[in-house]
Amino acid sequence: MTDPIQNSVRTADAEDAEDRPDLSGPEPAPEFEWLFDRHARPLHRYLARRARDVADDLVAETFLVALQTRHDYDPRRGTARSWLYGIATNLLRRHARQEVRGLRATARCQETEAVRTEGPENRVADRVDAQARARQLAGALAELNPSDRDVLLLTSWAEFDSAQVAEALGIPVGTVRSRLHRVRRRLRIQDSTEHEGNKS
């Protein structure tokens, strides 16, 4: 009888090994075509959540920078996925103001909607749905420093584990975990404060 957990570990290991191409050859086109096919769409989803208006440009620029710096990529140090998301995250920092503006606008939409739906017929304890929660979170994300925001969003939106975030950002795994702990604690405190405020 096969063990599904062992099978999934073997599959993940095989995918990890496959995602460490040799980019040092004289003709990089086939490897980059494969990288684009494999990573462009999820990378675009990640970037669109952070800077919707420039996501297309950022994906294109990420692959251009990757092509120009391909000799810096070392497959022994990390996967191509982590490397590409690291490049994209660095490029995204140029658009940090736009990202923060977008997050604050999303948070304002939540405040406006909360005021509009307030009324005796709508006062239900669990009326905040997932979309409203995302809007509430947007305000808190806007207030985070960029390094903490990068760690949190690579973890939650790109679904990276701590080791992959460390590879992408070029920082120690311990630093990733420390930042995640600090951010989650801050968001929990803010969430409980808002919850208490809503009850009063």
trRosetta pair geometry for C-beta under 8 A, 3 or more apart (Angstrom, degrees):
i j d omega theta_ij theta_ji phi_ij phi_ji
2 6 7.5 -132 -180 65 75 110
2 7 6.0 46 162 -51 117 125
3 6 3.9 62 85 13 114 112
3 7 6.5 174 88 -14 58 84
4 7 5.4 -54 -146 38 34 115
4 8 6.3 33 157 -20 68 104
5 8 5.9 -55 -149 35 30 107
5 9 6.5 32 151 -19 64 105
6 9 5.6 -54 -149 35 33 113
6 10 6.4 33 153 -18 66 105
7 10 5.7 -55 -149 37 31 110
7 11 6.3 33 152 -20 65 106
8 11 5.5 -50 -145 36 34 115
8 12 6.3 37 154 -20 65 104
9 12 5.8 -54 -148 37 30 110
9 13 6.3 31 152 -19 64 106
10 13 5.6 -54 -147 37 31 112
10 14 6.3 32 154 -20 65 106
11 14 5.7 -55 -148 36 30 111
11 15 6.4 28 154 -17 65 106
12 15 5.8 -55 -147 38 31 110
12 16 6.2 35 152 -23 64 106
13 16 5.6 -53 -147 35 30 114
13 17 6.4 30 154 -18 64 105
14 17 5.8 -54 -149 36 31 110
14 18 6.3 31 152 -19 64 108
15 18 5.6 -55 -146 38 32 113
15 19 6.2 23 156 -15 66 111
16 19 6.0 -64 -146 41 27 105
16 20 7.3 28 154 -26 59 107
16 79 6.1 -97 -150 -81 69 124
17 20 6.2 -62 -162 23 34 113
19 38 7.5 -168 -109 144 97 153
19 79 4.3 22 116 -157 114 110
19 80 5.2 -130 175 31 79 93
19 81 5.5 -9 178 -14 141 101
20 75 3.5 105 179 -164 95 112
20 76 7.7 89 -168 -59 134 31
20 78 7.9 177 -107 112 98 29
20 79 5.8 -87 -71 -116 77 57
20 80 6.7 -178 -98 -24 31 85
21 31 4.9 156 151 -150 148 115
21 34 7.1 128 -72 83 154 131
21 35 7.0 -109 22 -64 144 103
21 75 6.7 -167 60 -86 25 132
21 80 6.0 16 22 -52 92 139
22 25 6.4 77 120 -26 100 98
22 31 7.4 -116 75 -102 52 149
22 75 6.6 -70 -81 -13 54 140
23 28 5.9 38 -162 -127 79 111
23 31 5.6 -171 -104 122 73 154
23 32 7.8 77 -130 -61 107 82
23 70 4.1 -123 145 -176 124 108
23 71 7.5 -135 106 -72 96 36
23 73 5.2 36 42 65 136 130
23 75 8.0 144 3 -47 88 102
23 80 7.9 122 -43 -105 126 115
24 70 7.1 -177 -82 132 42 97
24 71 6.0 79 -117 -117 81 70
25 28 6.5 155 72 -76 83 61
25 31 7.4 135 39 -15 116 136
27 30 7.0 43 125 7 99 95
28 31 5.4 -68 -164 50 64 110
28 32 5.3 54 143 -21 93 112
28 67 6.5 151 107 -139 146 83
28 70 5.8 -67 -117 -124 152 179
29 32 6.0 -65 -141 43 27 105
29 33 6.1 31 161 -24 66 106
30 33 5.7 -53 -147 32 30 113
30 34 6.5 30 154 -17 63 105
31 34 5.7 -57 -154 37 32 111
31 35 6.3 33 149 -20 67 106
32 35 5.2 -46 -141 37 39 115
32 36 6.1 42 156 -22 67 102
32 63 6.8 108 -168 -168 110 106
32 66 7.4 149 -122 107 106 115
32 67 6.0 24 -107 -91 150 99
32 70 8.0 -78 -71 -91 110 137
33 36 5.8 -52 -148 35 29 111
33 37 6.4 29 154 -18 63 106
34 37 5.9 -55 -147 37 30 110
34 38 6.2 20 158 -14 64 113
35 38 5.9 -66 -146 42 27 106
35 39 5.8 -25 175 22 67 118
35 63 7.5 154 106 -124 115 102
35 66 7.4 -143 130 135 154 152
35 80 5.7 -108 -121 157 113 145
35 84 7.1 164 178 -66 116 139
36 39 6.9 -79 -126 53 18 79
36 40 4.8 23 -170 -39 65 123
36 63 6.1 34 -91 -116 100 146
37 40 7.1 -3 -76 13 11 108
39 42 6.3 -71 -157 51 50 98
39 43 5.3 48 154 -26 84 118
39 80 7.1 -129 -37 118 150 102
39 81 5.9 -172 -108 -109 127 75
39 84 5.5 82 146 72 154 165
40 43 5.7 -67 -145 42 25 113
40 44 6.1 29 158 -25 66 107
40 59 5.8 78 -155 -173 85 126
40 63 7.3 -10 -95 -55 102 132
41 44 5.7 -52 -148 31 29 112
41 45 6.8 31 153 -19 62 101
42 45 5.5 -48 -150 32 39 114
42 46 6.5 40 152 -19 67 103
42 158 7.5 97 154 -139 106 74
43 46 5.7 -53 -152 36 33 113
43 47 6.3 25 154 -13 67 109
43 59 5.7 127 109 -117 112 96
43 62 6.7 -134 166 78 144 163
43 84 6.3 -70 -95 135 141 122
43 85 6.8 -146 -116 -87 96 75
43 88 6.0 -167 -165 -66 110 161
44 47 5.8 -59 -143 43 31 106
44 48 5.9 34 158 -25 67 108
44 55 5.5 89 -159 160 73 114
44 56 7.3 28 -133 -90 112 49
44 59 5.0 -10 -84 -71 86 142
45 48 5.8 -54 -142 34 26 112
45 49 6.8 27 157 -20 60 103
45 157 8.0 -162 124 170 88 97
46 49 6.2 -60 -160 30 28 108
46 50 6.9 6 152 -3 62 112
46 85 7.2 -19 102 -125 166 104
46 88 7.4 81 95 123 122 150
46 153 7.7 122 -166 151 93 101
46 157 5.4 125 -130 129 79 109
46 158 4.8 28 -111 -82 138 90
47 50 5.8 -70 -152 46 37 103
47 51 6.2 -43 176 50 77 87
47 54 7.8 -92 160 96 113 71
47 55 4.2 141 109 -132 104 85
47 58 4.8 -168 -163 86 149 137
47 59 6.3 -157 33 -55 154 83
47 88 6.1 -103 -76 -177 116 126
47 92 6.7 -148 -128 -88 90 118
48 51 7.6 -89 -124 69 21 46
48 52 5.1 47 -166 -115 69 63
48 55 4.0 1 -78 -84 70 162
49 52 7.5 50 -81 -70 12 81
49 153 7.6 -178 102 -161 119 119
49 157 5.4 -152 76 -150 154 144
50 92 6.0 8 119 -154 140 138
50 99 5.2 -13 172 -124 79 121
50 153 6.4 82 -82 171 119 158
50 157 7.6 158 -46 87 99 167
51 54 5.0 -28 137 51 114 97
51 55 6.3 161 88 -63 73 70
51 58 6.7 96 76 -29 123 148
51 92 6.1 -178 -3 -141 135 93
51 95 4.7 50 -125 124 156 140
51 98 5.5 67 -134 102 104 116
51 99 5.0 -63 -74 -77 90 88
51 102 7.0 175 -111 3 48 151
52 55 5.9 -32 -150 -21 29 115
52 102 6.8 154 12 -135 100 151
53 98 7.0 -102 47 177 117 136
54 57 4.8 -54 -168 47 77 115
54 58 5.5 82 130 -30 89 101
54 95 5.7 -147 55 -109 149 156
54 98 7.0 68 4 102 126 161
55 58 5.7 -58 -144 38 30 111
55 59 6.4 32 158 -21 66 102
56 59 6.1 -55 -153 32 29 109
56 60 6.6 24 153 -13 63 108
57 60 5.8 -59 -152 40 32 110
57 61 6.0 28 154 -17 68 111
58 61 5.6 -54 -139 41 31 110
58 62 6.1 41 156 -29 65 102
58 88 6.1 80 159 -147 107 88
58 91 5.6 153 -144 113 91 129
58 92 6.4 44 -142 -79 144 76
58 95 7.4 -78 -77 4 126 147
59 62 5.7 -50 -149 28 29 115
59 63 6.8 19 157 -10 62 104
59 88 7.5 7 -97 -112 47 120
60 63 6.3 -63 -156 39 30 103
60 64 6.3 30 149 -20 66 109
61 64 5.4 -54 -144 37 35 115
61 65 6.2 35 157 -18 69 104
61 91 5.6 147 108 -145 125 154
62 65 6.0 -56 -149 38 27 107
62 66 6.2 29 151 -21 63 109
62 84 6.0 71 163 -168 121 83
62 87 5.0 125 -147 107 81 113
62 88 4.4 -5 -101 -79 135 84
62 91 6.2 -123 -77 12 77 149
63 66 5.3 -49 -142 37 35 117
63 67 6.3 40 155 -22 65 102
63 84 7.7 8 -82 -135 63 111
64 67 5.8 -53 -151 33 30 111
64 68 6.4 24 153 -14 64 108
65 68 5.7 -59 -146 41 32 109
65 69 5.9 -2 164 9 69 114
65 87 5.1 172 93 -167 128 129
65 91 7.0 -161 -9 -62 153 123
66 69 6.5 -74 -136 54 23 87
66 70 6.3 58 157 -77 62 78
66 73 7.5 35 -158 -51 82 134
66 83 7.2 103 -122 128 107 107
66 84 6.0 -7 -83 -105 141 81
66 87 5.8 -127 -65 -3 85 172
67 70 5.9 -13 -150 -38 28 113
69 72 4.6 -25 170 22 93 122
69 73 7.2 107 121 -31 80 85
69 87 7.8 171 54 -102 134 127
70 73 5.6 -42 -162 15 48 116
73 80 7.1 31 -165 -109 141 75
73 83 5.4 43 -122 -150 107 162
74 77 4.4 58 88 9 107 111
74 78 7.6 73 79 28 74 73
75 78 7.7 -114 -149 67 32 39
75 79 7.8 32 -145 -114 71 32
75 80 7.6 -19 -106 -51 87 81
77 167 7.1 151 141 -137 78 98
78 82 4.5 -88 169 73 123 136
78 83 5.9 145 99 -51 115 87
78 164 7.9 121 -153 -132 109 56
78 167 3.6 141 -122 -159 138 128
78 168 7.7 -179 179 -55 152 46
79 82 4.9 100 59 7 82 97
79 83 6.9 -143 99 -3 46 89
79 164 7.4 -21 34 -125 118 96
79 167 7.0 68 29 133 73 159
80 83 5.4 -56 -148 40 36 116
80 84 6.1 36 155 -21 70 105
81 84 6.0 -57 -148 36 27 107
81 85 6.4 19 157 -12 63 109
81 164 7.5 -24 101 -154 108 120
82 85 5.9 -59 -145 41 30 107
82 86 6.2 36 153 -25 65 106
82 160 7.4 103 -105 -129 86 128
82 164 5.1 -142 -93 -161 113 75
82 167 3.7 10 164 106 153 120
82 168 4.4 -122 -168 -65 76 75
83 86 5.7 -55 -152 32 28 115
83 87 6.7 28 152 -17 63 103
83 167 7.4 -62 -56 149 58 102
83 168 7.3 -138 -65 -113 16 59
84 87 5.7 -52 -152 35 34 111
84 88 6.3 32 151 -17 66 107
85 88 5.4 -51 -142 40 36 114
85 89 6.1 39 156 -23 67 104
85 154 6.4 110 156 -128 133 109
85 158 5.9 83 -134 -151 145 160
85 160 7.2 -171 104 -63 166 137
85 168 4.5 -38 91 -131 102 131
86 89 5.8 -52 -144 34 28 110
86 90 6.5 29 155 -17 62 105
86 167 7.2 -109 -50 125 128 63
86 168 3.9 -172 -65 -172 84 59
86 169 5.9 -165 -120 -68 95 31
86 170 6.6 88 -149 -24 138 89
87 90 5.9 -58 -153 36 30 110
87 91 6.4 27 152 -16 66 107
88 91 5.7 -57 -148 39 32 110
88 92 6.1 39 151 -28 66 106
89 92 5.4 -49 -146 31 32 119
89 93 7.2 48 151 -34 59 91
89 150 5.3 83 -166 -144 128 117
89 154 6.9 -20 -82 -69 140 118
89 168 6.4 81 6 153 139 113
89 169 6.7 -53 89 -90 153 83
90 93 5.9 -40 -164 9 36 115
91 94 6.2 -44 -177 17 48 111
91 95 7.7 21 138 4 68 104
92 95 5.6 -69 -161 48 50 101
92 96 7.1 89 139 -68 71 67
92 99 7.0 51 174 -49 100 142
92 150 8.0 148 79 -104 128 99
93 96 5.2 1 -159 -45 48 112
93 146 6.1 73 -123 -178 95 148
95 98 4.5 -43 -178 40 85 119
95 99 5.9 94 121 -28 84 94
96 99 5.5 -54 -148 35 35 113
96 100 6.2 32 156 -17 69 105
96 146 5.5 -40 -127 -100 139 127
97 100 5.8 -55 -147 38 31 108
97 101 6.2 34 153 -20 65 106
98 101 5.6 -52 -147 36 31 113
98 102 6.3 33 153 -20 64 106
99 102 5.7 -56 -151 36 30 112
99 103 6.4 28 153 -17 65 106
100 103 5.7 -53 -146 37 33 111
100 104 6.3 30 155 -17 66 106
100 142 4.8 104 -152 -147 74 86
101 104 5.9 -58 -147 39 29 108
101 105 6.3 31 153 -21 65 107
102 105 5.7 -53 -146 35 30 112
102 106 6.4 32 153 -20 64 104
103 106 5.6 -53 -151 35 32 113
103 107 6.4 33 150 -19 64 104
103 138 4.4 -169 -162 -178 74 86
103 139 6.9 163 151 -80 92 25
103 141 5.0 -123 -147 85 145 104
103 142 3.8 -179 101 -66 124 98
104 107 5.5 -51 -148 36 35 114
104 108 6.4 39 151 -21 66 102
104 138 7.4 -163 -63 139 19 101
104 139 6.7 71 -116 -113 53 65
104 142 4.8 103 -59 -127 78 166
105 108 5.6 -51 -149 34 33 113
105 109 6.7 41 149 -24 63 99
106 109 5.6 -47 -154 27 35 115
106 110 6.9 37 148 -20 62 100
106 134 7.6 -66 166 127 131 86
106 135 5.3 -144 157 -130 87 73
106 138 3.8 -82 91 168 120 172
106 139 7.8 -141 87 -47 82 64
107 110 5.6 -51 -157 30 37 114
107 111 6.7 36 148 -18 67 101
107 135 6.1 146 -105 172 37 74
107 136 7.1 77 -127 -125 81 23
107 138 4.6 -151 -55 91 81 100
107 139 3.2 102 -122 -65 146 91
107 142 6.6 -91 -13 3 138 135
108 111 5.5 -51 -150 35 38 112
108 112 6.3 39 152 -19 68 104
109 112 5.7 -56 -149 38 31 111
109 113 6.1 30 154 -18 66 108
109 135 5.9 -107 80 -139 95 133
110 113 5.8 -56 -145 39 29 110
110 114 6.2 33 154 -24 64 105
110 132 5.9 118 -135 -152 102 69
110 135 3.2 157 -66 131 120 128
110 136 5.6 -173 172 -61 163 58
110 138 7.2 160 -13 40 131 115
110 139 7.4 -104 46 -26 134 114
111 114 5.7 -52 -148 32 30 113
111 115 6.6 28 154 -17 63 103
112 115 5.9 -57 -154 35 31 108
112 116 6.2 27 152 -18 66 110
113 116 5.6 -57 -144 39 33 111
113 117 6.1 15 163 -7 69 111
113 132 7.0 -133 97 -110 137 101
113 135 7.5 56 33 93 133 171
114 117 6.4 -65 -141 44 24 97
114 118 6.6 43 154 -47 61 98
114 132 7.7 108 -71 -151 90 122
115 118 5.8 -42 -155 3 31 118
117 122 4.9 -136 168 151 85 161
117 127 7.4 -174 136 151 137 141
118 122 6.8 -146 -135 75 14 121
118 123 7.6 39 -154 -75 59 86
119 122 5.0 65 59 22 84 103
119 123 7.2 -140 88 -32 36 85
120 123 6.1 -43 -144 5 30 114
122 127 6.4 78 170 -126 82 159
123 127 7.6 -110 -153 -20 21 142
124 127 4.2 114 67 -57 95 99
128 132 4.5 -124 -156 91 76 133
128 133 5.9 99 151 -59 108 80
128 136 7.5 8 -162 -22 134 137
129 132 5.4 97 51 12 63 101
129 133 7.2 -116 108 -6 35 92
130 133 5.5 -54 -149 35 35 114
130 134 6.5 38 153 -22 66 101
131 134 5.7 -51 -153 31 33 112
131 135 6.7 33 149 -18 64 102
132 135 5.5 -52 -152 34 37 113
132 136 6.5 40 149 -21 67 100
133 136 5.6 -50 -150 34 35 112
133 137 6.3 35 151 -19 65 106
134 137 5.6 -54 -149 37 32 113
134 138 6.6 48 149 -36 63 97
135 138 5.4 -39 -154 14 36 120
135 139 7.8 38 153 -17 58 91
136 139 6.5 -51 -171 24 38 107
136 140 7.4 26 142 -7 65 106
136 191 7.6 86 136 -112 129 81
136 194 6.7 148 -162 134 126 168
137 140 5.6 -61 -158 41 45 110
137 141 6.0 47 147 -25 76 105
137 187 7.2 21 -132 -149 88 123
138 141 5.6 -53 -146 35 32 113
138 142 6.5 38 155 -25 64 102
139 142 5.8 -51 -154 28 31 114
139 143 7.0 23 152 -15 61 106
140 143 5.9 -62 -157 36 36 108
140 144 7.1 48 148 -36 66 96
140 186 7.5 157 -170 124 115 97
140 187 5.5 99 153 -115 153 84
140 190 5.2 144 -105 97 126 161
140 191 8.0 -32 -55 -55 156 77
141 144 5.7 -42 -156 10 40 116
141 149 6.0 93 -168 -126 81 107
141 152 7.5 -149 -120 93 93 141
141 153 7.6 73 -144 -64 126 111
144 148 4.6 -122 -179 88 112 113
144 149 4.3 142 95 -62 125 89
144 152 7.0 -61 -167 15 173 142
144 183 6.4 26 -124 -125 132 108
144 186 7.7 134 -97 93 92 147
145 148 5.1 82 59 14 78 105
145 149 7.0 -152 91 -9 34 93
146 149 5.5 -59 -142 39 32 113
146 150 6.2 38 158 -26 68 102
147 150 5.8 -49 -150 29 29 113
147 151 6.8 27 153 -15 61 104
147 179 6.8 -110 131 -127 93 145
148 151 5.9 -56 -153 36 34 110
148 152 6.2 29 154 -16 68 110
148 179 5.2 -160 -115 -170 71 107
148 182 6.8 -89 -123 90 125 112
148 183 4.9 157 -179 -77 111 117
149 152 5.8 -58 -144 40 30 109
149 153 6.0 16 164 -9 68 114
150 153 6.4 -66 -140 44 22 99
150 154 6.1 22 163 -18 63 110
150 169 6.3 115 131 -95 131 130
151 154 6.2 -57 -144 37 24 108
151 155 6.4 20 157 -16 60 112
151 165 5.7 73 -139 -180 70 140
151 169 7.1 -37 -81 -27 78 160
151 176 5.6 177 -140 -142 119 72
151 179 4.5 80 53 106 168 135
151 180 5.9 -124 142 -63 120 76
151 183 7.0 175 83 -9 111 147
152 155 5.8 -66 -156 39 27 110
152 156 6.0 -3 162 2 68 115
152 179 7.7 -119 -45 135 78 101
152 180 6.7 144 -89 -114 67 70
152 183 4.9 -122 -71 138 123 162
152 184 8.0 164 -114 -57 108 71
153 156 6.0 -59 -126 51 33 93
153 157 4.8 -8 -173 19 75 119
153 158 7.1 69 137 -4 66 93
154 157 7.2 -44 -90 55 14 82
154 158 4.8 -28 -151 39 52 126
154 160 4.7 -20 153 30 91 133
154 164 7.6 -158 156 110 115 94
154 165 4.8 130 105 -112 133 96
154 168 6.0 -172 -145 70 150 154
154 169 7.5 -133 -10 -38 165 111
155 158 7.5 31 -12 54 10 83
155 159 7.6 32 175 -119 33 18
155 160 5.7 -80 -94 65 42 81
155 161 7.7 57 -127 -122 81 18
155 162 7.5 15 -103 -78 113 56
155 165 6.0 -17 -64 -65 83 139
155 180 6.3 73 -37 -108 167 123
156 159 7.5 -3 174 -74 15 50
160 164 3.8 -136 -161 94 100 120
160 165 4.7 131 116 -56 132 77
160 168 6.6 -58 -127 -8 164 138
161 164 5.2 92 50 11 66 103
161 165 7.2 -126 100 -6 32 90
162 165 5.7 -54 -148 36 33 112
162 166 6.3 37 153 -22 65 105
162 173 5.3 79 138 -157 107 91
162 176 4.6 150 -158 106 85 132
162 177 5.4 16 -136 -65 145 85
162 180 7.2 -92 -100 -9 102 147
163 166 5.6 -52 -151 34 32 115
163 167 6.6 34 150 -20 64 102
163 173 5.6 -12 -94 -104 59 122
164 167 5.5 -48 -149 34 36 113
164 168 6.3 35 153 -20 66 106
165 168 5.7 -55 -146 37 31 112
165 169 6.1 3 165 4 67 113
165 176 4.7 127 94 -135 121 138
166 169 6.6 -71 -138 51 22 91
166 170 7.8 100 170 -76 54 3
166 171 5.6 -109 -138 77 68 64
166 172 6.2 -30 -141 160 123 16
166 173 4.5 -56 -55 -79 155 60
166 175 7.4 120 -111 56 95 93
166 176 5.0 -98 -64 -26 85 136
167 170 7.7 18 -177 -69 24 44
169 176 7.5 145 45 -85 132 103
171 175 4.5 -88 155 76 116 140
171 176 6.4 140 93 -51 110 82
172 175 4.6 101 64 0 82 101
172 176 7.3 -142 102 -4 49 83
173 176 5.5 -50 -155 32 40 115
173 177 6.4 35 151 -16 70 104
174 177 5.8 -55 -147 38 33 109
174 178 6.2 35 154 -21 66 108
175 178 5.6 -54 -145 37 30 113
175 179 6.3 30 156 -18 65 106
176 179 6.0 -60 -151 37 27 107
176 180 6.3 26 154 -18 65 109
177 180 5.7 -53 -145 37 31 112
177 181 6.2 34 155 -22 65 106
178 181 5.8 -54 -149 34 28 112
178 182 6.4 26 154 -17 63 107
179 182 5.7 -57 -148 38 32 110
179 183 6.1 27 157 -17 68 109
180 183 5.9 -57 -143 39 29 107
180 184 6.0 25 161 -16 66 110
181 184 6.1 -58 -143 39 24 107
181 185 6.3 24 158 -18 62 109
182 185 6.0 -59 -150 37 26 110
182 186 6.4 25 154 -19 63 109
183 186 5.7 -57 -149 37 31 111
183 187 6.2 26 155 -16 67 107
184 187 5.8 -54 -144 39 31 108
184 188 6.2 34 155 -21 65 105
185 188 5.7 -53 -147 35 30 111
185 189 6.4 31 154 -19 64 105
186 189 5.8 -54 -150 35 30 111
186 190 6.3 27 153 -16 65 107
187 190 5.6 -54 -144 39 33 111
187 191 6.0 36 155 -23 66 107
188 191 5.6 -54 -144 36 29 112
188 192 6.3 25 158 -16 65 105
189 192 6.1 -58 -148 38 28 105
189 193 6.3 29 153 -20 63 108
190 193 5.7 -56 -149 36 31 113
190 194 6.3 28 155 -16 66 105
191 194 5.9 -56 -148 38 30 108
191 195 6.2 32 152 -23 65 107
192 195 5.4 -51 -144 35 34 115
192 196 6.4 36 155 -20 65 103
193 196 5.9 -53 -150 35 30 110
193 197 6.4 31 150 -20 63 108
194 197 5.4 -55 -148 37 34 115
194 198 6.3 35 153 -22 67 103
195 198 5.8 -51 -149 33 31 110
195 199 6.7 29 152 -19 62 105
196 199 5.8 -56 -152 33 33 111
196 200 6.7 29 153 -21 65 106
197 200 6.0 -58 -150 31 32 108
